[in-house]
Amino acid sequence: MPSACDSLIEDIEDMVSLNDPTPHDRQSARKSIIPRSRKKKELLSSEELQADSFIPGTQKIWMKTWGCSHNNSDGEYMAGQLAASGYKMTDDPADADLWLLNSCTVKNPAEDHFRNSIKKAQEQQKKVVVAGCVPQAQPRMEYLKGLSIIGVQQIDRVVEVVDEAVKGHSVRLLGQKKDGGKRLGGARLDLPKIRKNPLIEIISINTGCLNACTYCKTKHARGDLASYPIEELVERARQSFQEGVCEIWLTSEDTGAYGRDIGTDLPTLLWRLVQEIPDGAMLRLGMTNPPYILEHLEEMAKILNHPRVYAFLHVPVQSASDSVLMDMKREYCIDDFRRVVDFLKDRVPGVTIATDIICGFPGETDEDFQDTLDLVKHYQFPSLFINQFYPRPGTPAAKMDQVPAHVKKQRTKKLSELFHSYNPYDHKVGERQFVLVTEESFDTQFFVSHNKFYEQVLVPKKAEFKGKMIEVDIYEAGKHFMKGRPVEDSKPFTPSIAAPLRKGEVSGLMQVHKVNGVKGATSGTPDSALHVGSYSLDRELLKKLGMGFALAAAILAFIVEKLF
């Protein structure tokens, strides 16, 4: 189709008339022109870019996570990716443009808090993105209508979802990750992450489980067992220690079932991991159900005795009644649980066994509950998670004949009173222990540390203790903790092989550089550019290319190998 000027200009030569100055005339005229300098307007360091508020990547995000350590790890990964993409994570919900709510579906109260937070955000005109087990299991719930959802296996796409939510669009990513038709453990482990505690790395070794417990809603969200390969888990642990982590938590819906879908097992993974743990650093095992630990008792005892592994295991019993366990479809009897506990107590002196109990499961009789009380009296578990039964929608247990609410409350209260009737640490007053200091107490008066048995020891709040292994004398014991006094002339030992990241810094973002002719890489909070020698890539350029810092870092690391 001819353009509008086709009839006026047949050729470029026609644009020059005889009266126009020649190139020589133009050059001569330039000599009489005096350029005038123009002052640059200096930008104040505090001045922020004034841009359309709907440009993705310029907003502040507040994130709230409920639930287990697996959920917390997912939350750390999502926060890291958003920060790497340019979003600002804030601790102030009122200051945020968007709320990212990472839910838990284990109990009714947790979902109630989640639902109320959505309502509050909407009342404050905040944009909302939801994640976690609640929307994964029940995405069609009325109160989720119109909201953007990130599935539990789609956390690596959180930036895409938030970008669209900022624009006012609703996006839902709920699919399962597969490779050749086989379900994968989830998102990659090498994604950027902001650790809630820079000293502690939470590693999900698998997602889902092999059980079909009649009360469990999490199974609806996380699905069947899918394990990460050993090499990926080892590499994640190695990277964590290179970033100053001194404690690793292994987590999943059932750590004991690890590897059954990929031809390996938990002890094989653990023996590989302990090879990577620096002296003074520690590994904590997550929850394991009784059926999947029974065949590994010998190896598990050896691992729990390892000096760099906490002698701690969380083994939920839920009830001491075989009939109740059968109705729960727990796939073990109470003798199986006793065998696990007795064996480990015999082979791992001082081992801490934590357990869970549900009070008032459908069909539980007074005699069934008395069996549970007797079990607790016998073992006097130092760590006991007591849960009143809540029927979760869509589970088989919700359709069973329910125990009256007042009976459930009475049983919960009675078990709680029994638990608080004994003090598990009184006999340890006067002991000398080595403890690893990792966090601050809730009242901010002490630092919190843990001894070999993952028992909580409060120590003086001295900056030089944080992230260190110190020697203490136990001088006081409470129900849930002990207090330790540092031994004189005992120097704190630093287990970290690198300085920890600062709070809020992003793990996994490698800024490659060259210092005095030597290649190096540092990780941390992304600045305005990634650097390779004398070259750099601007953050805004990366956004235009649709490339996050994590991907760019991987590419730049490869380039460095070629350039230097």
BELGI-V121691 format. One record per residue. N is the residue number from 1. D_CENTER is the distance of its C-alpha to the mean C-alpha in whole Angstrom. Layout:
N_D_CENTER ; N_D_CENTER
This chain:
1_59 ; 2_61 ; 3_59 ; 4_61 ; 5_62 ; 6_64 ; 7_67 ; 8_67 ; 9_66 ; 10_67 ; 11_66 ; 12_64 ; 13_68 ; 14_69 ; 15_66 ; 16_69 ; 17_72 ; 18_75 ; 19_75 ; 20_71 ; 21_71 ; 22_71 ; 23_68 ; 24_70 ; 25_71 ; 26_67 ; 27_67 ; 28_70 ; 29_69 ; 30_65 ; 31_67 ; 32_68 ; 33_65 ; 34_63 ; 35_59 ; 36_58 ; 37_55 ; 38_52 ; 39_50 ; 40_46 ; 41_44 ; 42_42 ; 43_38 ; 44_37 ; 45_34 ; 46_32 ; 47_34 ; 48_31 ; 49_31 ; 50_33 ; 51_32 ; 52_32 ; 53_29 ; 54_28 ; 55_27 ; 56_24 ; 57_22 ; 58_24 ; 59_22 ; 60_20 ; 61_17 ; 62_15 ; 63_12 ; 64_12 ; 65_9 ; 66_11 ; 67_11 ; 68_9 ; 69_7 ; 70_6 ; 71_6 ; 72_4 ; 73_1 ; 74_4 ; 75_5 ; 76_4 ; 77_6 ; 78_8 ; 79_9 ; 80_10 ; 81_12 ; 82_14 ; 83_15 ; 84_16 ; 85_18 ; 86_20 ; 87_18 ; 88_18 ; 89_15 ; 90_17 ; 91_17 ; 92_20 ; 93_20 ; 94_23 ; 95_23 ; 96_21 ; 97_22 ; 98_20 ; 99_17 ; 100_14 ; 101_14 ; 102_11 ; 103_13 ; 104_13 ; 105_17 ; 106_17 ; 107_20 ; 108_22 ; 109_21 ; 110_18 ; 111_19 ; 112_22 ; 113_20 ; 114_18 ; 115_21 ; 116_23 ; 117_20 ; 118_21 ; 119_25 ; 120_24 ; 121_23 ; 122_26 ; 123_28 ; 124_27 ; 125_28 ; 126_24 ; 127_23 ; 128_20 ; 129_17 ; 130_16 ; 131_13 ; 132_11 ; 133_14 ; 134_17 ; 135_18 ; 136_17 ; 137_20 ; 138_22 ; 139_22 ; 140_26 ; 141_25 ; 142_28 ; 143_26 ; 144_23 ; 145_26 ; 146_26 ; 147_23 ; 148_20 ; 149_18 ; 150_15 ; 151_15 ; 152_12 ; 153_13 ; 154_14 ; 155_11 ; 156_12 ; 157_15 ; 158_14 ; 159_16 ; 160_19 ; 161_19 ; 162_18 ; 163_21 ; 164_23 ; 165_22 ; 166_23 ; 167_27 ; 168_27 ; 169_26 ; 170_25 ; 171_23 ; 172_21 ; 173_19 ; 174_19 ; 175_20 ; 176_19 ; 177_19 ; 178_22 ; 179_24 ; 180_27 ; 181_27 ; 182_24 ; 183_21 ; 184_18 ; 185_15 ; 186_13 ; 187_12 ; 188_13 ; 189_11 ; 190_12 ; 191_11 ; 192_11 ; 193_8 ; 194_8 ; 195_7 ; 196_8 ; 197_10 ; 198_12 ; 199_13 ; 200_10 ; 201_8 ; 202_6 ; 203_8 ; 204_8 ; 205_12 ; 206_13 ; 207_13 ; 208_16 ; 209_19 ; 210_22 ; 211_23 ; 212_25 ; 213_25 ; 214_27 ; 215_25 ; 216_21 ; 217_20 ; 218_17 ; 219_19 ; 220_20 ; 221_17 ; 222_15 ; 223_19 ; 224_20 ; 225_19 ; 226_18 ; 227_17 ; 228_16 ; 229_19 ; 230_19 ; 231_20 ; 232_16 ; 233_14 ; 234_17 ; 235_17 ; 236_13 ; 237_14 ; 238_17 ; 239_15 ; 240_13 ; 241_16 ; 242_18 ; 243_16 ; 244_17 ; 245_14 ; 246_16 ; 247_14 ; 248_12 ; 249_10 ; 250_11 ; 251_10 ; 252_11 ; 253_14 ; 254_16 ; 255_16 ; 256_20 ; 257_20 ; 258_18 ; 259_21 ; 260_23 ; 261_23 ; 262_23 ; 263_26 ; 264_24 ; 265_23 ; 266_21 ; 267_23 ; 268_24 ; 269_20 ; 270_20 ; 271_23 ; 272_22 ; 273_19 ; 274_21 ; 275_23 ; 276_21 ; 277_20 ; 278_22 ; 279_24 ; 280_23 ; 281_19 ; 282_18 ; 283_16 ; 284_15 ; 285_15 ; 286_14 ; 287_16 ; 288_19 ; 289_22 ; 290_25 ; 291_27 ; 292_24 ; 293_25 ; 294_28 ; 295_30 ; 296_27 ; 297_29 ; 298_31 ; 299_28 ; 300_25 ; 301_28 ; 302_28 ; 303_25 ; 304_24 ; 305_27 ; 306_26 ; 307_26 ; 308_22 ; 309_21 ; 310_20 ; 311_23 ; 312_21 ; 313_20 ; 314_19 ; 315_21 ; 316_22 ; 317_26 ; 318_26 ; 319_30 ; 320_32 ; 321_35 ; 322_35 ; 323_36 ; 324_33 ; 325_31 ; 326_33 ; 327_33 ; 328_29 ; 329_29 ; 330_27 ; 331_29 ; 332_30 ; 333_33 ; 334_33 ; 335_35 ; 336_32 ; 337_29 ; 338_32 ; 339_33 ; 340_29 ; 341_29 ; 342_33 ; 343_32 ; 344_29 ; 345_31 ; 346_34 ; 347_32 ; 348_30 ; 349_31 ; 350_30 ; 351_26 ; 352_24 ; 353_24 ; 354_22 ; 355_22 ; 356_22 ; 357_25 ; 358_26 ; 359_29 ; 360_32 ; 361_31 ; 362_33 ; 363_36 ; 364_36 ; 365_39 ; 366_40 ; 367_40 ; 368_37 ; 369_35 ; 370_38 ; 371_37 ; 372_33 ; 373_35 ; 374_37 ; 375_34 ; 376_32 ; 377_35 ; 378_35 ; 379_32 ; 380_31 ; 381_27 ; 382_26 ; 383_23 ; 384_23 ; 385_21 ; 386_24 ; 387_24 ; 388_27 ; 389_27 ; 390_26 ; 391_27 ; 392_25 ; 393_26 ; 394_27 ; 395_27 ; 396_30 ; 397_30 ; 398_30 ; 399_33 ; 400_35 ; 401_37 ; 402_35 ; 403_36 ; 404_37 ; 405_35 ; 406_37 ; 407_37 ; 408_33 ; 409_33 ; 410_35 ; 411_34 ; 412_30 ; 413_32 ; 414_34 ; 415_32 ; 416_30 ; 417_33 ; 418_34 ; 419_30 ; 420_31 ; 421_35 ; 422_34 ; 423_32 ; 424_31 ; 425_31 ; 426_34 ; 427_36 ; 428_33 ; 429_35 ; 430_37 ; 431_35 ; 432_33 ; 433_30 ; 434_27 ; 435_24 ; 436_21 ; 437_20 ; 438_17 ; 439_16 ; 440_19 ; 441_20 ; 442_20 ; 443_24 ; 444_23 ; 445_26 ; 446_25 ; 447_22 ; 448_20 ; 449_21 ; 450_21 ; 451_24 ; 452_24 ; 453_23 ; 454_20 ; 455_23 ; 456_22 ; 457_24 ; 458_25 ; 459_26 ; 460_28 ; 461_26 ; 462_27 ; 463_26 ; 464_27 ; 465_25 ; 466_21 ; 467_19 ; 468_23 ; 469_24 ; 470_27 ; 471_30 ; 472_31 ; 473_33 ; 474_32 ; 475_35 ; 476_33 ; 477_31 ; 478_30 ; 479_29 ; 480_25 ; 481_25 ; 482_28 ; 483_29 ; 484_30 ; 485_32 ; 486_32 ; 487_35 ; 488_37 ; 489_38 ; 490_34 ; 491_32 ; 492_28 ; 493_27 ; 494_24 ; 495_22 ; 496_20 ; 497_22 ; 498_21 ; 499_21 ; 500_17 ; 501_16 ; 502_17 ; 503_14 ; 504_13 ; 505_14 ; 506_13 ; 507_12 ; 508_14 ; 509_16 ; 510_20 ; 511_23 ; 512_26 ; 513_29 ; 514_32 ; 515_33 ; 516_37 ; 517_37 ; 518_34 ; 519_31 ; 520_28 ; 521_24 ; 522_22 ; 523_18 ; 524_17 ; 525_17 ; 526_20 ; 527_23 ; 528_26 ; 529_26 ; 530_25 ; 531_28 ; 532_30 ; 533_33 ; 534_35 ; 535_33 ; 536_31 ; 537_29 ; 538_29 ; 539_25 ; 540_28 ; 541_29 ; 542_26 ; 543_25 ; 544_29 ; 545_28 ; 546_25 ; 547_23 ; 548_20 ; 549_19 ; 550_17 ; 551_20 ; 552_23 ; 553_21 ; 554_22 ; 555_25 ; 556_26 ; 557_25 ; 558_28 ; 559_30 ; 560_30 ; 561_31 ; 562_34 ; 563_35 ; 564_35
